Amino acid sequence: MSAAKDLAKKFWDIQMNGSHADLLPLFAEDAVFEDPAIGRVEGKPAIARLLVHLDKLFGDNPPEFELLEIAGDETIAWSRWLWKRPQGDVEGVGLYKVRDGQFISYRDVFAVPEEI
């Protein structure tokens, strides 16, 4: 079984084809979202505000990603991805922990570019 991997795949489908706000149902009420450019965000209400903010921030120019690989099992998954940017691509890794079909921990790891 690969529930975490499947949820991570769903995340990436939305990330590359929808709005950030569409990601909210994937997160548990007590989820933690961590990103080196954003920091640590705890709880679904705070994650909801963050996702709406990201939609406003990127507006009509959403970030473009390329998913390089994804793997996982029932509770843990990871992905390796590229953030495609005119200033140069940024490579990162996403780490996902899943409970009852939702993310309880989401963490991106990448070197934050000087200009976002």
N, C-alpha and C positions, 0 to 999 in steps of 0.2 A: 504494500500500500504506500501511497505517497501524497497524503493529504497536504503536507506543508509545501511540497514541490508544486502541487496543483494550485494551491492558493497563491504561491509566488508567481506562477505563470499567469494567473488571472490578474494579479497586480500589474504585471508588465503589459498585458493586453490593454488594460485601462490606461496605464501610464503613457503608452505610445499612441493611443487612439481616442482618449476621452479627456475629461477634465479631472483635475486633482480631487475635487469634491466627490467625484464618483468613486473614489477609493475608500471613503469613510465606512461603508458597510463591512469592509474586510477587517476592521479593527475591533477588538474587544473593548468593553467599557473601561477596563483597567490597563489598557495597552500603553506601552512606552515607545515613543518615536524618537530616534536619535540620528542626527545628521551633523557633520562637522561644521557646515556653514550656518546651520540653524540652531543647534544645541539640542538639549533634551526637552521633550514635550511629553507630559504625563496625563493620561486619561482621555477618553473619547471626546469630551467637549472641547478640550484644548487642541486636540488633533483636528477636530472639525474646523476650528477657527484658523488653524495653520493652513489647512488645505484650501479654504476659501481665500486666504491671503495669497497663497501661491498662484491661484487662478487669476487674481487681480494683478499680481506682480508681473506675471508673464503675458497676460492679456491675449492679444492676437498673435503673439510670437512664442508659443509654448516650446519648452526645451525639446531637442531631438535626441533620442537615445537609440543605441544599437545594443541589443541583448546578445552577448557573446556566448554565454553558457549558463545553464541553470541545473541544479541538482538538489536532491533532498529526499527525506523519508516522511514518516508520519507526523513528526513534531518539529523537525528542523530542516531548513532549506537555505540555500545561498545562491547568489547569482553574480556573474561578472559582466560588467556593462561598460559602454562608452557613452559619455555625454558629448555629442557632436557639436562643436562650437567653431565659428569662424576664426577665433583667436587660438584655436588648438583644442584637440580632443582631451577630455579628462577621463581616465580609466578609474573605475571604482568597483567595489564589491558590496553587495547587499546581504545582510544576515537576517534571517527570519525565524522566529519561534512561534509555534502555533498551538493553540488549545481550543478544542471544540469548534474547529473550523474557522477560527479567526486569529489574526495576529495578536499576540500578547507582547511581542518585542519585534521592532523593526529598526535595524541599524545600517546606515550607509557608512562606508569607509572610503575616503578619497582625499587627495590633496586639494584643498580649497584654492581655486585660482584667485589671483589678485583682483581680477575684474569678473564679476558675475553678471 
